[in-house]
Amino acid sequence: MKALVTGSNGFIGSHLAAELVEHGYDVFCLLRRTSLTAGLDGLNVNRVIGDTRDRTSLDPAVRGMDFIFHLAGVIDAPDRDTYFEVNTKGTQNLAEACLAANPGLRRFVFVSSISAAGPSPCGTALDEEAEARPVSDYGRSKLAAEKIVLDLKDRLPVTIIRPPNVLGPRQKELTDAIRLIRHRIRPLIGTADTRTSVSSVADVVRALILAAENPRSVGRIYFVTDGRSYTWREITNGVAEALGIGHIYLPIPYAVQYAAAAGAEAVARLRSKKPSITRIEVEAARKYCWVYDDTRIREELGFEPVMDMKAAVRSAVAWDREHRKR
């Protein structure tokens, strides 16, 4: 079976491409000419040049595919228009290409985000029927993309997956946290009350493939979590435990993190690169809870997570330790 993965050079996308190869798929990776592809090194995949913003490049890319996994998008953009150009219009372009060039497509899996749903009231887990109330341009652009593909569900077999905060090897923010905590510096993300759902990248990838292959998932939206919620302090403690560090001595206060994020954004704009951290990310962790109910994917598709937060963090720490030896 042939599968096209957009965003295959990203964190989740590269793990998905590897797992699809293991499952015996003939994997095609849609990449821009300027894409950094270290995460795909050594994988037996086909590289296809294209861009979801360029409608003319997509027809040949989707033609003959059995499955499309659409992960390409932008999380940190300089302005609202860029979010909608890439995340919303890019998704529309890809879906329209599938309708025009691949009427026999078996499944279009769109990887959205909990940001499309918006934060949960603290103490409550949102399910997929809750009214979506995104609080960022990123979330609004992903929700608009969801609406586009759902409007096509009678003509295109679509499934939407909303991953939470995803943990695992090569996840940049987690890797940054690991390196800070290794030096006994604690990033004070969030507060004692704000909680978040998480999932290991391995479980998200399993959910994506399961949803693609199960006919019951057509036209459905699914949250994926490990079944629990965590404070940010629990996550950083999990990193310290995995590193074998008993005490973290130097906290980074919220005001310092916010100022650092503003500086990172300014430097990123000058260099035309993605900032290492943004003010939106710092604020979102401090102001809101992000907790979701994954009952639907468990009951409808039989999904069961195999890694909790601590196991996902241990896998990231092991990867980072091995990467540092090279």
Residue pairs with C-beta under 8 A, 6 or more apart in sequence:
1 24
1 25
1 26
1 66
1 67
1 106
2 25
2 26
2 28
2 64
2 65
2 66
2 67
3 20
3 25
3 26
3 27
3 28
3 65
3 66
3 67
3 68
3 69
3 212
4 28
4 29
4 30
4 48
4 61
4 62
4 65
4 67
4 68
4 69
5 13
5 16
5 17
5 20
5 27
5 28
5 29
5 30
5 69
5 71
6 13
6 30
6 52
6 68
6 69
6 70
6 71
6 72
6 94
7 13
7 30
7 70
7 71
7 72
7 73
7 111
8 14
8 16
8 17
8 29
8 30
8 31
8 39
8 40
8 45
8 71
9 29
9 31
9 35
9 36
9 37
9 38
9 39
9 40
10 39
10 71
10 72
11 39
11 166
11 168
11 170
11 171
11 172
11 201
12 71
12 111
12 163
12 166
12 201
12 204
12 205
13 29
13 39
13 69
13 71
13 72
14 39
14 40
14 170
15 168
15 169
15 170
15 201
15 202
15 204
15 205
16 69
16 71
16 205
16 208
16 209
17 27
17 29
17 40
17 43
17 45
18 43
19 205
19 206
19 209
20 27
20 69
20 209
21 27
21 43
21 44
21 45
23 209
25 67
26 46
27 43
27 44
27 45
27 46
28 45
28 46
28 47
28 48
28 61
28 65
29 37
29 40
29 45
29 46
29 47
29 48
30 48
30 50
30 52
30 61
30 72
31 37
31 47
31 48
31 49
31 50
32 49
32 50
32 51
33 49
37 47
39 170
40 47
48 60
48 61
49 57
50 57
50 58
50 60
50 61
51 57
52 58
52 70
52 72
52 86
52 90
52 91
52 93
52 94
53 85
53 86
53 89
53 90
53 93
54 93
55 93
55 96
55 97
58 93
58 94
58 97
58 101
59 97
59 100
59 101
60 101
61 97
62 68
62 94
62 97
62 98
62 101
62 102
62 105
63 101
63 102
64 102
65 102
65 105
66 105
66 106
66 107
67 105
67 106
67 107
67 109
67 212
68 94
68 98
68 105
68 107
68 108
68 109
69 109
69 111
69 208
69 212
70 91
70 94
70 108
70 109
70 110
70 111
71 111
72 86
72 90
73 86
73 87
73 90
73 91
73 142
74 82
74 83
74 86
74 87
74 138
75 138
75 274
76 138
76 268
76 274
76 275
76 278
77 83
77 86
77 137
77 138
78 269
80 137
80 141
83 137
83 138
83 140
83 141
84 137
84 141
84 144
86 141
87 138
87 141
87 142
87 144
87 145
88 141
88 142
88 144
88 145
88 148
90 145
91 110
91 145
91 148
91 149
92 145
92 148
95 108
95 148
95 149
95 152
95 156
95 158
98 105
98 108
98 156
99 152
99 155
99 156
105 156
105 157
106 157
106 212
107 157
107 158
107 159
107 211
107 212
107 213
107 217
107 218
108 149
108 156
108 157
108 158
108 159
109 158
109 159
109 160
109 161
109 208
109 211
109 212
110 145
110 146
110 149
110 158
110 159
110 160
110 161
111 161
111 163
111 208
112 142
112 143
112 145
112 146
112 160
112 161
112 162
112 221
113 138
113 139
113 142
113 162
113 163
114 162
114 163
114 164
114 165
114 197
114 223
114 290
114 292
115 134
115 135
115 136
115 138
115 139
115 142
116 132
116 134
116 139
116 142
116 143
116 145
116 146
116 162
117 126
117 128
117 130
117 132
117 133
117 134
117 139
117 143
117 162
117 223
117 292
118 132
118 133
118 134
118 135
118 139
119 133
119 135
119 284
119 287
119 288
119 289
119 290
120 126
120 288
120 289
120 290
120 291
120 292
121 289
122 193
122 194
122 195
122 289
123 289
124 291
125 197
125 229
125 291
125 292
125 293
126 223
126 291
126 292
126 293
127 223
127 292
127 293
127 295
127 296
128 162
128 220
128 221
128 222
128 223
128 296
132 143
134 140
134 142
134 143
135 284
135 288
136 280
136 284
138 280
146 160
146 221
149 156
149 158
149 160
150 158
150 160
150 219
150 221
152 158
153 218
153 219
157 218
157 219
158 218
158 219
159 211
159 212
159 217
159 218
159 219
159 220
159 222
160 220
160 221
160 222
161 204
161 207
161 208
161 211
161 221
161 222
161 224
162 221
162 222
162 223
162 224
162 292
163 199
163 204
163 224
164 196
164 197
164 198
164 199
164 223
164 224
164 225
164 290
164 292
165 196
165 197
165 198
165 199
165 290
166 198
166 199
166 200
166 201
166 204
167 174
167 198
167 199
167 200
167 201
167 235
167 309
167 312
167 313
167 316
168 174
168 200
168 201
168 202
168 312
168 315
168 316
168 319
169 201
169 315
169 316
169 318
169 319
169 320
170 316
170 319
171 201
171 316
172 276
173 277
173 281
174 239
174 313
174 316
175 316
175 320
176 276
176 277
177 187
177 236
177 239
178 239
178 243
178 316
178 317
178 320
179 320
180 186
180 187
180 252
181 187
181 236
181 239
181 240
181 243
181 245
181 248
182 243
182 245
184 245
184 247
184 248
184 249
184 250
185 248
185 249
185 250
185 251
185 252
186 236
186 248
186 250
186 251
186 252
187 236
187 252
187 257
188 232
188 251
188 252
188 253
188 254
188 257
189 232
189 235
189 236
189 257
189 282
189 285
189 286
190 196
190 231
190 232
190 233
190 285
190 286
191 232
191 286
192 231
192 233
193 231
193 289
194 231
194 232
194 285
194 286
194 287
194 288
194 289
195 229
195 230
195 231
195 289
195 290
195 291
196 229
196 230
196 232
196 235
196 285
196 289
196 290
196 291
197 223
197 225
197 226
197 228
197 229
197 230
197 290
197 291
197 292
197 294
198 225
198 226
198 230
198 235
198 309
198 312
199 207
199 224
199 225
199 226
199 305
199 312
200 226
200 305
200 306
200 307
200 308
200 311
200 312
200 315
201 312
202 306
202 307
202 312
202 315
203 224
203 226
203 305
203 306
203 307
204 224
206 303
206 306
207 222
207 224
207 297
207 301
207 303
210 301
210 302
210 303
211 217
211 222
211 297
211 301
214 300
214 301
216 300
216 301
217 300
217 301
220 296
220 300
222 294
222 296
222 297
222 300
222 301
223 292
223 293
223 294
223 296
223 297
224 294
224 297
224 303
224 305
225 292
225 294
225 305
226 305
226 307
226 308
226 309
226 312
227 294
227 305
227 308
228 308
228 309
229 289
229 291
230 309
232 285
234 309
235 309
235 313
236 248
238 309
238 310
238 313
239 313
239 317
240 246
240 248
241 310
242 310
242 313
242 314
242 317
243 317
252 260
254 282
254 286
257 277
257 282
258 279
258 282
258 283
260 277
261 275
261 277
261 278
261 279
261 281
261 282
262 279
264 275
264 276
264 277
264 278
265 275
265 278
265 279
267 275
268 274
268 275
268 276
284 290
294 303
297 303
298 304
307 315
